[in-house]
Amino acid sequence: QVQLVESGGGLVQAGGSLRLSCVASGRVFSINGMAWYRQAPGKQRELVAEITRFGIPNYADSVKGRFTISRDNAKNTVYLQMNSLKAEDTADYYCNAKEINGMAYWGKGTLVTVSS
């Protein structure tokens, strides 16, 4: 089992920045890829950014150039630096971890609210 705990959400004005953190515990040695997803009210959960064990990132088109995902394997932590935030970035943000065998785990989420 892998447990994920997110932090760093909050209220920010449009154009501002936030950094989300997700700390993994448990069977961390089995974690391969990690990712951030988000879900806005009334919408489906969508991928924001993902990063491989080796640090190779991938971003949704809507956040390219504004968000940066990074990973500290020594601290079992993945970060999401969010700059130039827009009202449409308002959502619950969820951390996701995938084991090598394909099993996926989710955190409980952290709310990001961007005021315009």
GIPEHU-V274287 format. One record per residue. SS is DSSP state (H for helix, E for strand, C for the rest). D_LAST is the distance of its C-alpha to the last C-alpha in whole Angstrom. Layout:
ss:SS d_last:D_LAST
ss:SS d_last:D_LAST
This chain:
ss:C d_last:40
ss:E d_last:36
ss:E d_last:34
ss:E d_last:30
ss:E d_last:28
ss:E d_last:24
ss:E d_last:23
ss:C d_last:20
ss:C d_last:17
ss:E d_last:14
ss:E d_last:11
ss:E d_last:9
ss:E d_last:6
ss:C d_last:5
ss:C d_last:9
ss:C d_last:10
ss:C d_last:13
ss:E d_last:15
ss:E d_last:19
ss:E d_last:20
ss:E d_last:24
ss:E d_last:26
ss:E d_last:30
ss:E d_last:33
ss:E d_last:36
ss:E d_last:39
ss:C d_last:41
ss:H d_last:38
ss:H d_last:41
ss:H d_last:41
ss:E d_last:37
ss:E d_last:37
ss:E d_last:33
ss:E d_last:30
ss:E d_last:27
ss:E d_last:23
ss:E d_last:22
ss:E d_last:19
ss:E d_last:19
ss:C d_last:16
ss:C d_last:17
ss:C d_last:19
ss:C d_last:20
ss:C d_last:22
ss:C d_last:22
ss:E d_last:22
ss:E d_last:23
ss:E d_last:21
ss:E d_last:23
ss:E d_last:27
ss:E d_last:30
ss:C d_last:33
ss:C d_last:36
ss:C d_last:37
ss:C d_last:33
ss:C d_last:32
ss:E d_last:29
ss:E d_last:27
ss:E d_last:24
ss:C d_last:22
ss:H d_last:21
ss:H d_last:18
ss:H d_last:17
ss:C d_last:20
ss:C d_last:20
ss:C d_last:17
ss:E d_last:18
ss:E d_last:22
ss:E d_last:24
ss:E d_last:27
ss:E d_last:30
ss:E d_last:32
ss:H d_last:35
ss:H d_last:37
ss:H d_last:35
ss:C d_last:34
ss:E d_last:30
ss:E d_last:28
ss:E d_last:24
ss:E d_last:21
ss:E d_last:19
ss:E d_last:16
ss:C d_last:15
ss:C d_last:12
ss:C d_last:10
ss:C d_last:7
ss:H d_last:6
ss:H d_last:9
ss:H d_last:11
ss:C d_last:10
ss:E d_last:14
ss:E d_last:17
ss:E d_last:19
ss:E d_last:23
ss:E d_last:25
ss:E d_last:28
ss:E d_last:32
ss:E d_last:35
ss:E d_last:38
ss:C d_last:41
ss:C d_last:42
ss:C d_last:39
ss:C d_last:38
ss:E d_last:34
ss:E d_last:33
ss:E d_last:29
ss:C d_last:28
ss:C d_last:26
ss:C d_last:22
ss:E d_last:20
ss:E d_last:16
ss:E d_last:13
ss:E d_last:10
ss:E d_last:7
ss:E d_last:4
ss:C d_last:0
